Amino acid sequence: MAEGKNSGDENFGILLGWSSTPAGERIALKMQSTRKIVESDEDVREFRYFLSKEQAVQLGNYLFTVVGETAPAPRKRGFFRRLMGG
């Protein structure tokens, strides 16, 4: 990677938001960030990643650990939900 005068600054930003969608056996993750106060659409950078489901779980668990939280326990399906197919 080429080292430039501002190369360190280009690698950091503020996360504005993200979304994810299933993509077959993978997860499509879209993240938006900026390096300054957003004044126009050009100030927002958008990155797209494809993660395996295992990578998505590892990332989620890592983020819970970093902030000192635990992942929520999976909800058990009740009788009514199973009966209704949900």
N, C-alpha and C positions, 0 to 999 in steps of 0.2 A: 504494500500500500504506500502510495506516495505521501510524504510528509510535507505539508505546505504551511504557510504562515498561520492560517486559520483552521488547519485540519482538525485540531482538538475541539473547536467550537462547533464544527459541522456534525459531530457525532452525538451531540446532546440536544435535548429539546423538552418540551412540556407535552405530556400526553393529553390530548383533547378528548379522545373517545375511541371506542373500538366496537366492532361487531363481528359476529362469527356465524357461519352457516355450514351445515353438513355438506361435504363434497365427496360422496361415495364413502370410501374407507378412510377419508381424511377430514380435517376441519379446515375451512377457509377462514383465515383471520385477517381482518382489515383494521389497521390502526392509523389514526390521524394524530399528527403532532405539529408543533410550531416552535420556532426559536425566539419569537418575539410576540408582542401584542398583535392579535389578529386584526388587521385593518381591511384586508381583502382576501378573496379566495386564493390568491397566489401565495399568501403567507402560510397556508395549511399544506403540509406534506402528507401524502398518503402512501402507506406501505401495505403490501399484501403478502401473506405467508400461507403456506400449506403445511399443516402439522399432522402427524399421525395421531390417532386417538391417545396412544400412550404418551406422546410428547405433550399433548394438551393436559393430560392428567398430571404429568410430572411438573409442568409449568404452574398449574393451579396449586398443587401441593407445595411447591417451592415458595410461591407468593404468600400462601397462608403462613408458612414457617417464618419467612422474613419479617412479617408484621406481628408475629407472636400469637397468631390465632390458630384454631383448628378447623379443619374442613367440616361442614355440616354433615351429620349422619344421614344416610339415605332414608327417605321416608318409606315406611312399610305400607304396602298396598292393603287397603281394607277390603272386607268382604264385599261391600257394595260396589267398589271400583272394579274388583275382579268380575263381579256379576255383570256389570255394564260394559266390560271390555276395556276399561280405562286404566 
